[in-house]
Amino acid sequence: MLKETLATHAVILAGGRGTRFWPRSRTRTPKQLLNIAGTETMLEQTVTRLRPLIPAERIWTVTNAEQAAAVRKQVPAAARKRVLVEPKGLNTAVAIGLAAIQARHASRGDALLAVLPADHYIAQPEKYRKIVSAALDVAREPGRMVVLGIPPTRPETGFGYIERMGGPISAKGFAVFAVKRFTEKPALPFAVEYVASGKYHWNAGMFFWRVSTFLENLKSFLPKTGAALEDLAGFIGTRSYERRLRAMYPKLESISVDYAVLEPATRVEGPPRVFVIPAEVGWSDIGSWAAVYELLAKKNGENVLAGEGHALDAEGNFLWSPTKFVAAIGVRDLVVVETPDALLICPRDRAQDVAKIVKHLEEQRRKDLL
């Protein structure tokens, strides 16, 4: 039996603020638009990983008005007209829905979607592409939704977990499991239990499905949003599209696709709808400056510097000051990040608290530093 011909599109979610990467990350130039790890920006790395699988003209990037100009500069020329600007940030369910109706319109029918964050690091891009290809193959079956699961290396409480069940099926040589349930950011005792069981994976926020499958599930589990997007779809390509988008968008529900679609889909009676493919590809969400240090340090205790410098009786430091010579004496496990208008200094184990500095600056209305 011949497989149905479906165009494959990618949806890159690039609207985040990256507050834990202040002072480099700002409103107009957040984490995904910076070269946090490597010479390319996180968004550029994401596109580069996809290009062997998906042509630029089928890569959609969802962002906001503040970041749209910078995003267009970083994506390939053929993908610039595929940059979708949300009038208001409403979490991932609506952002994916907006891209889904656009991909359907561009394909003049159904299509396969790969939905991916713009700001994750993958150490093994070739293996990653093979797994993505397998995930798309599974998602080709109507009604199936696929998520990549990262094998956990520690009992992390800051990630969501995916519990798998049953024996695996195979897709292009990779194991595929039905998903029993999703658990969001568990307490430490549960995280320890999950990792020890071998049945759980971290949720990396990478999803694969048909446009029709996603929109049908959105209609079932988030009916008002589904109906509003279907109404908007009728105006794609017309002069009134932007006006209708701005009027409709703020009325929609702000909710993640995990809560809105994937979790309720696992509770529906009948054959499994949601599947997970374990993906050991050297993944990191690079969630803080401490995570950048761990990614770049080649051995324990190494000092990581962005430019020139010398360390004397100092170890485990991340020192980002590309235009100045940095001399570090007798300091341990620090994060130091310098920009022309700000300087961050904190212990590496407090790097998550950088977001609290951003909140303080917001309360003080320091737009010059945001």
C-alpha positions as CSV (number, residue, x, y, z in Angstrom):
1,M,0.0,0.0,0.0
2,L,1.4,3.4,-1.0
3,K,1.9,5.9,1.7
4,E,-0.1,9.1,1.4
5,T,2.0,12.0,0.1
6,L,2.2,14.7,2.8
7,A,4.5,17.8,2.9
8,T,6.5,18.1,6.1
9,H,6.6,21.5,7.8
10,A,8.6,22.6,10.8
11,V,7.2,25.0,13.5
12,I,9.9,26.7,15.6
13,L,8.6,28.4,18.8
14,A,10.7,31.4,19.3
15,G,8.8,33.8,21.5
16,G,10.5,33.2,24.9
17,R,12.3,35.9,26.8
18,G,15.1,33.9,28.4
19,T,15.2,35.9,31.6
20,R,17.7,33.6,33.2
21,F,20.3,34.8,30.6
22,W,20.2,38.4,31.6
23,P,22.2,40.7,31.1
24,R,22.9,39.3,27.6
25,S,19.3,38.3,27.0
26,R,17.0,41.3,26.6
27,T,13.4,41.8,25.3
28,R,14.5,42.3,21.7
29,T,17.5,39.9,21.8
30,P,16.4,36.9,24.0
31,K,18.3,33.7,24.5
32,Q,17.3,32.1,21.2
33,L,18.7,35.0,19.3
34,L,22.1,34.8,21.0
35,N,25.2,32.6,20.4
36,I,24.9,31.1,23.9
37,A,26.8,27.9,22.9
38,G,28.8,28.0,19.7
39,T,29.2,30.6,17.0
40,E,25.6,30.3,15.7
41,T,22.6,31.6,17.6
42,M,20.3,29.1,19.2
43,L,17.7,29.8,16.5
44,E,20.3,29.4,13.7
45,Q,21.4,26.1,15.2
46,T,17.8,24.9,15.3
47,V,17.3,25.8,11.6
48,T,20.6,24.3,10.6
49,R,19.6,20.9,12.2
50,L,16.4,20.9,10.3
51,R,17.5,21.9,6.8
52,P,18.6,18.4,5.6
53,L,15.0,17.2,6.4
54,I,12.8,20.2,5.7
55,P,13.3,23.0,3.1
56,A,13.5,26.6,4.3
57,E,10.2,27.5,2.6
58,R,8.4,25.1,4.9
59,I,9.9,26.3,8.1
60,W,7.6,28.5,10.2
61,T,8.8,30.6,13.1
62,V,6.3,31.9,15.7
63,T,7.5,34.9,17.7
64,N,6.4,38.3,19.0
65,A,6.5,41.9,17.7
66,E,9.6,42.9,19.7
67,Q,11.7,40.0,18.3
68,A,10.2,39.7,14.8
69,A,12.8,41.8,13.0
70,A,15.7,40.0,14.6
71,V,14.1,36.6,13.9
72,R,13.7,37.4,10.2
73,K,17.4,38.3,9.9
74,Q,18.4,35.0,11.4
75,V,16.3,32.6,9.4
76,P,17.0,31.7,5.7
77,A,15.5,34.1,3.1
78,A,12.9,31.5,2.0
79,A,11.7,31.3,5.6
80,R,11.3,35.0,6.3
81,K,7.8,35.2,4.9
82,R,7.0,32.3,7.2
83,V,7.7,34.2,10.4
84,L,4.4,34.5,12.3
85,V,4.0,37.3,14.7
86,E,1.6,36.8,17.7
87,P,-0.2,39.9,18.8
88,K,0.1,38.6,22.4
89,G,2.1,35.7,23.9
90,L,-0.4,33.0,24.8
91,N,1.7,29.9,25.5
92,T,2.3,27.0,23.1
93,A,-1.2,25.6,22.3
94,V,-2.3,28.8,20.5
95,A,1.1,29.4,18.8
96,I,1.1,25.9,17.4
97,G,-2.5,26.2,16.3
98,L,-1.7,29.5,14.5
99,A,1.2,27.8,12.6
100,A,-1.0,24.7,11.9
101,I,-3.7,26.6,10.0
102,Q,-1.0,28.5,8.0
103,A,0.8,25.2,7.1
104,R,-2.5,23.7,6.0
105,H,-3.2,26.7,3.8
106,A,0.2,26.6,2.3
107,S,0.0,22.9,1.6
108,R,-3.6,23.2,0.3
109,G,-4.5,20.3,2.6
110,D,-3.1,18.1,5.3
111,A,0.6,18.1,6.2
112,L,3.0,16.7,8.8
113,L,4.3,19.1,11.5
114,A,7.5,19.0,13.5
115,V,7.1,21.4,16.4
116,L,10.4,22.4,18.1
117,P,11.7,25.0,20.6
118,A,14.1,27.5,19.2
119,D,16.6,27.5,22.1
120,H,17.7,23.9,22.8
121,Y,21.1,22.4,22.2
122,I,21.6,19.0,20.4
123,A,25.1,17.5,20.5
124,Q,24.4,14.8,17.9
125,P,22.4,16.4,15.1
126,E,22.7,13.5,12.6
127,K,21.2,11.0,15.0
128,Y,18.6,13.6,16.0
129,R,17.5,13.9,12.4
130,K,17.1,10.1,12.1
131,I,14.9,10.2,15.2
132,V,12.9,13.1,13.9
133,S,12.4,11.2,10.6
134,A,11.1,8.2,12.6
135,A,8.8,10.4,14.7
136,L,7.3,11.9,11.5
137,D,6.8,8.4,10.2
138,V,4.8,7.4,13.3
139,A,2.9,10.7,13.2
140,R,1.8,10.0,9.6
141,E,-0.9,7.7,11.0
142,P,-4.0,9.8,11.5
143,G,-4.7,10.4,15.2
144,R,-1.2,9.8,16.4
145,M,0.9,12.3,18.3
146,V,4.6,11.8,19.0
147,V,6.9,13.4,21.6
148,L,10.6,13.0,22.0
149,G,11.7,11.8,25.4
150,I,15.1,12.5,26.8
151,P,16.6,9.7,29.0
152,P,17.0,11.4,32.4
153,T,20.5,11.6,33.8
154,R,19.5,12.9,37.2
155,P,16.3,13.4,39.3
156,E,15.7,16.9,37.9
157,T,12.7,18.7,39.4
158,G,12.6,21.5,36.8
159,F,11.5,19.3,33.9
160,G,8.2,17.6,32.9
161,Y,8.3,13.8,32.8
162,I,6.7,11.3,30.4
163,E,5.8,7.9,31.6
164,R,5.8,5.2,29.0
165,M,3.9,1.9,29.0
166,G,3.8,-1.5,27.2
167,G,6.3,-3.0,24.9
168,P,7.9,-0.9,22.1
169,I,7.0,-0.9,18.4
170,S,9.7,0.1,16.0
171,A,10.0,3.0,13.5
172,K,13.1,3.1,11.3
173,G,15.1,1.2,13.9
174,F,14.0,3.3,16.9
175,A,11.8,2.1,19.8
176,V,8.4,3.8,20.1
177,F,6.3,3.5,23.3
178,A,2.7,4.5,24.1
179,V,2.5,7.3,26.7
180,K,0.7,6.5,29.9
181,R,0.8,10.0,31.4
182,F,2.7,13.3,31.7
183,T,3.8,14.7,35.0
184,E,4.9,18.3,35.3
185,K,7.9,19.2,37.5
186,P,7.6,16.6,40.3
187,A,8.9,16.9,43.9
188,L,12.3,15.5,44.4
189,P,11.2,12.1,46.0
190,F,9.0,11.4,42.9
191,A,11.8,12.5,40.5
192,V,14.2,10.0,42.2
193,E,11.6,7.3,41.9
194,Y,10.9,8.1,38.2
195,V,14.6,8.0,37.2
196,A,15.1,4.7,39.1
197,S,12.2,3.1,37.4
198,G,13.6,3.4,33.8
199,K,10.1,4.1,32.5
200,Y,10.2,7.9,32.5
201,H,11.7,10.4,30.1
202,W,12.2,14.2,30.3
203,N,9.7,16.1,28.1
204,A,11.9,18.2,25.7
205,G,8.9,19.9,24.1
206,M,9.4,18.4,20.6
207,F,6.2,17.2,19.0
208,F,5.2,15.6,15.7
209,W,1.7,15.1,14.2
210,R,-0.5,15.7,11.2
211,V,-2.1,19.2,11.0
212,S,-5.5,17.5,10.9
213,T,-4.7,15.4,14.0
214,F,-3.6,18.4,16.0
215,L,-6.5,20.6,15.0
216,E,-9.0,17.9,15.7
217,N,-7.6,17.4,19.2
218,L,-7.6,21.2,19.7
219,K,-11.2,21.3,18.7
220,S,-12.0,18.5,21.2
221,F,-10.0,19.7,24.2
222,L,-9.9,23.5,23.7
223,P,-13.1,24.1,21.6
224,K,-13.2,27.9,21.7
225,T,-9.6,28.3,20.6
226,G,-10.1,25.6,17.9
227,A,-13.2,27.3,16.6
228,A,-11.6,30.8,16.6
229,L,-8.5,29.5,14.7
230,E,-10.7,27.8,12.1
231,D,-12.6,31.1,11.6
232,L,-9.3,32.9,11.2
233,A,-8.1,30.4,8.7
234,G,-10.8,31.5,6.3
235,F,-9.1,34.9,6.0
236,I,-5.5,33.8,5.4
237,G,-4.3,35.7,2.4
238,T,-6.9,38.4,2.6
239,R,-6.5,42.1,3.6
240,S,-8.6,41.6,6.7
241,Y,-6.4,38.8,8.1
242,E,-4.2,40.9,10.3
243,R,-7.1,42.9,11.7
244,R,-9.0,39.8,12.6
245,L,-5.9,38.2,14.1
246,R,-5.4,41.2,16.4
247,A,-9.0,41.3,17.4
248,M,-9.3,37.6,18.1
249,Y,-6.0,36.7,19.7
250,P,-6.2,38.3,23.1
251,K,-9.5,36.5,23.7
252,L,-8.0,33.1,23.5
253,E,-6.8,30.9,26.4
254,S,-3.2,31.0,27.4
255,I,-2.2,27.4,28.0
256,S,0.6,25.0,27.1
257,V,0.1,22.3,24.5
258,D,1.0,19.7,27.1
259,Y,-1.9,20.7,29.4
260,A,-4.3,21.6,26.6
261,V,-3.9,18.6,24.3
262,L,-1.4,15.9,25.2
263,E,-2.4,15.2,28.8
264,P,-6.1,14.9,28.1
265,A,-5.4,12.8,25.0
266,T,-3.6,10.2,27.2
267,R,-6.8,9.9,29.3
268,V,-9.1,9.1,26.4
269,E,-10.5,5.5,26.2
270,G,-9.3,3.3,23.4
271,P,-6.1,2.7,21.5
272,P,-3.1,4.9,22.5
273,R,-3.0,8.4,20.9
274,V,0.3,9.7,22.2
275,F,3.7,8.0,21.7
276,V,7.2,8.7,22.9
277,I,10.5,8.0,21.2
278,P,13.5,7.9,23.6
279,A,16.1,10.3,22.1
280,E,19.6,10.2,23.5
281,V,21.1,12.9,21.4
282,G,23.1,15.1,23.8
283,W,20.2,17.3,24.5
284,S,20.2,20.3,26.8
285,D,17.6,23.1,27.2
286,I,20.5,25.3,28.4
287,G,18.2,26.7,31.1
288,S,20.8,28.9,32.9
289,W,24.3,30.2,32.8
290,A,25.3,27.3,35.0
291,A,24.0,25.0,32.3
292,V,26.1,26.8,29.7
293,Y,29.2,26.2,31.9
294,E,28.4,22.5,32.2
295,L,28.0,22.3,28.4
296,L,31.3,24.1,27.6
297,A,33.6,22.9,30.4
298,K,35.6,19.9,29.2
299,K,36.5,18.7,32.7
300,N,35.5,19.4,36.3
301,G,36.8,22.6,37.7
302,E,37.8,24.1,34.4
303,N,37.4,27.9,34.0
304,V,35.4,28.9,30.9
305,L,36.2,32.3,29.5
306,A,34.7,34.1,26.5
307,G,37.8,36.1,25.7
308,E,41.3,36.7,27.0
309,G,42.1,36.0,30.6
310,H,44.1,34.2,33.3
311,A,43.0,32.3,36.4
312,L,45.2,32.0,39.5
313,D,44.1,29.5,42.1
314,A,40.6,29.8,40.7
315,E,38.3,27.0,39.3
316,G,34.8,26.2,38.1
317,N,34.1,29.8,36.9
318,F,32.1,31.0,33.9
319,L,33.6,34.4,32.9
320,W,31.9,36.1,30.0
321,S,33.6,39.3,29.0
322,P,34.6,39.1,25.4
323,T,36.2,42.5,25.1
324,K,38.2,42.7,28.3
325,F,41.1,40.7,29.8
326,V,39.7,38.8,32.8
327,A,42.0,38.1,35.8
328,A,40.4,35.7,38.3
329,I,42.2,35.1,41.6
330,G,41.1,32.7,44.3
331,V,37.5,32.5,43.3
332,R,35.4,29.3,42.9
333,D,32.2,28.4,40.9
334,L,31.2,31.9,39.9
335,V,29.2,33.2,37.0
336,V,30.3,36.6,35.7
337,V,28.7,38.1,32.6
338,E,29.5,41.6,31.4
339,T,27.6,43.7,28.9
340,P,28.2,47.4,28.1
341,D,25.5,48.5,30.6
342,A,25.4,45.7,33.2
343,L,27.4,43.2,35.2
344,L,26.1,39.9,36.6
345,I,28.0,38.2,39.5
346,C,26.6,35.1,41.2
347,P,27.6,31.7,42.4
348,R,26.9,29.0,39.8
349,D,24.4,27.2,42.0
350,R,22.3,30.4,42.2
351,A,22.2,30.9,38.4
352,Q,18.4,30.2,38.3
353,D,17.8,33.2,40.5
354,V,18.9,35.6,37.7
355,A,15.2,35.7,36.7
356,K,14.5,37.3,40.0
357,I,16.8,40.2,39.0
358,V,14.8,40.7,35.8
359,K,11.6,40.7,37.9
360,H,13.1,43.4,40.1
361,L,14.1,45.5,37.1
362,E,10.5,45.2,35.8
363,E,9.1,46.3,39.1
364,Q,11.5,49.3,39.0
365,R,10.5,50.0,35.4
366,R,14.1,49.9,34.3
367,K,13.3,49.4,30.6
368,D,16.8,50.6,29.8
369,L,18.1,47.3,31.3
370,L,15.3,45.0,30.0
